[in-house]
Amino acid sequence: MANYNVVDLFSGVGGLSYGFSKMPEFNILAANEIEKDISIAYTLNHPNVAMLNCDINQLTEEKFQEILKGKRVDLIVGGPPCQSYSTLGKRQMDERANLFMQYKRILTILNPKAFVFENVSGILSMDKGRLFERIKSEFESLGYQLKYKLLDAVDYGVPQHRERVILVGFKGENKFEYPQPTHGEGLKPYITLEEAIGDLPSIKSGQTNNTFDSSFSNDFLNFVRKSDETMTEHSAPNNGEHLIKIMEALKDGQSKDELPEDIRPKSGYGNTYAKLWWKKPSTTITRNFACPSSSRCIHPRDSRAMSIREGARLQSFPDDYKFYGSDGMKRLEIGNAVPPLLSKVIAEQMLKALENS
């Protein structure tokens, strides 16, 4: 069996690594993550991968030689931090927008046969589209043939609409084919919030309950659940009386504009102080999935902010996947990740392309 060696840049908690780590044909040699707590979380889940916990600027050819011990790297995966390209955040052409040049520098050092560059949809329109054109021409200058496509995680069984640009480069002919959607119109129905988290016990603001209803079952739950009765991190944030009143006044899918005037918040965007839909997939979650004043994240059945476990489920992380640090850090680890179910289909397609080239 062919073995392909992989390096994950800007690895985060390992969402993109996940799909590759589950296939025996891939061997993840090293991962790079600048945040200490996030690098610890990555290692808890991928203990055999060498973790380079440093700024990517500090990754030199010597450092790689020391870690890789002469092994050839076939594939680089990863996406630079996306806050600066995100259509949800303030878009600025800051230093982070130039992190792709660091990605290019590592491609030059390791010279892999292929790479997967992943990012938010906002990267396509940033600086009137010029940034993405520049990224492509920089990668093409190294001899890579490129393909890119916008994929929505919901089409692959993730209970969340989450669009990501997947740019794939190959030395020589690029035979990568994007995964065909498995869910959507004419296919399996999208995974709803109810199907993804409906087995978790009903809790109120400030409460914790780490059991679940094992009689509640479907394909998605069969993927995420790893024990018969318990999981971790199912605690609802403790909110003040006024916010609880707002959350309880909202009906399924409603937002602040539909609240009675006496409790309606005066500020905030239209999708803040808003309930999700029980019978639909979630909207895109961010690190703020427990903060109703900054994103649509109120639990439709329980009228409260989401637990860390629910955020992880909406990203398709298995219940035994470990997060590390403060609660805010764990939400950052989850909110910035590539959903494991999306990484799984990308890894499967990458294996076919490598074997055909």
Sequence and secondary structure as in RCSB ss.txt:
>XXXX:A:sequence
MANYNVVDLFSGVGGLSYGFSKMPEFNILAANEIEKDISIAYTLNHPNVAMLNCDINQLTEEKFQEILKGKRVDL
IVGGPPCQSYSTLGKRQMDERANLFMQYKRILTILNPKAFVFENVSGILSMDKGRLFERIKSEFESLGYQLKYKL
LDAVDYGVPQHRERVILVGFKGENKFEYPQPTHGEGLKPYITLEEAIGDLPSIKSGQTNNTFDSSFSNDFLNFVR
KSDETMTEHSAPNNGEHLIKIMEALKDGQSKDELPEDIRPKSGYGNTYAKLWWKKPSTTITRNFACPSSSRCIHP
RDSRAMSIREGARLQSFPDDYKFYGSDGMKRLEIGNAVPPLLSKVIAEQMLKALENS
>XXXX:A:secstr
   EEEEEES TTSHHHHHHHTSTTEEEEEEE SSHHHHHHHHHH TTSEEE S GGG  HHHHHHHHTT    E
EEE    TTT SSS     GGGGHHHHHHHHHHHH  SEEEEEEEGGGGTGGGGHHHHHHHHHHHTTTEEEEEEE
EEGGGGT SB  EEEEEEEEESS        SBSTTSB    HHHHHTTS    TT B  B  TT   HHHHHH 
 SSSB S  B     HHHHHHHHH  TT  GGGS GGG  SSS TTSS B  TTS B    TTTT TTTSS B T
TT SB  HHHHHHHTT  TT    SSHHHHHHHHHTS  HHHHHHHHHHHHHHHHH 
